[in-house]
Structures are given as structure tokens and as C-alpha cells.
Amino acid sequence: MKKWFEKFNDEEFSNYNLSGEATAVHIVRDRAFGINTSNKWIDVLSFNRYKTEQHKDGFYWIIVELFPRITHPNYTNDKERNKYLCWHAAHDDIATHREKHHHGEKYIVLCKNVTIDTDDPNCKYDYFVTAFRKIKQKKINYINDNAAELANRMKQNKEPTLAILNIR
């Protein structure tokens, strides 16, 4: 059975949805309430993902960079088409910012999966952001260079913390 995003016949958009990047954007935009993402695009720089016991995506951390929106898409009444339009606008705007050597605010976000009480049988869990901080490139490099060791420490601790990543 085809997934909803495959109807656009866009391999990059399909990869975005399959890779976990779309979920990471959702978490930062809709669950990290202390990060102002209004009128900004979220560029996912890196994340460390694992599969939960329910075979859902879990994340030890998500690292993002925020850029001001240049393009404001003309949305339709079709929710799925709007996601596609939004992704294209974000993709193009972020590329423009990068070409001009612009740098946005960078954040690290930690979250955990939580069970929710809902009438929707397809939605039995969500993400709860446990911590976030602004982060500098030097710390991003440290995390990316030591990702396997840091993820293992997070897994052993069973609770993601900024202290495990040496962030105070």
C-alpha cells in the first residue's frame, strides 16, 4: 500500500518523510514550546533515532537550525498537499540562506515517547520534550563525532539528559 506522500512522485520528499526528519520537524515545531519557530523554517542538522518497543521512532536528540521564512506558500484545503508545498518552500528558502552563508539559531532538543489517551486507535503515543538549549557549532561537532557513545549512554540511562551530552 502506498504511503500518502508517495502520491507526489518526489523522491526527496519521500526520503524526508521516511528518514525521520519530518517527525523531527514536527517535534521541534509542535512540542518544543520554548523555541519560537513562528515564521521560521526548521532545518534538521542531525538527530539520533531509535525504534521503540511499539516500532515507532524515538529520538535521543534532535539538532536544528532556524531560518526566517522568505517564501510564504499559498496553501489549499488539501492538508497533504499543504505539507508538500511547505516542504518545498522550506527546502528552497533554506538553500537560499545557505548560499548567502546565513546562519540561524541552533538548538538541541531532547524528547521521549509518551502514551496518550485518545479516541484515535492509530495515535496511541506522542512526544514530550524533556529539555532544549541553544547550541554552538563546536558542541554540535562534539555530539556528531561521539554519537554512538552518547546514544549508548542515553540508552543506559533510560532518560535523555543534557548532562549526558556535556551541555550545562
Helices and strands as residue ranges (DSSP letters): G 4-8, H 11-18, H 21-31, E 40-51, E 57-68, H 79-99, E 105-115, E 125-134, H 137-145, H 147-157, G 163-165
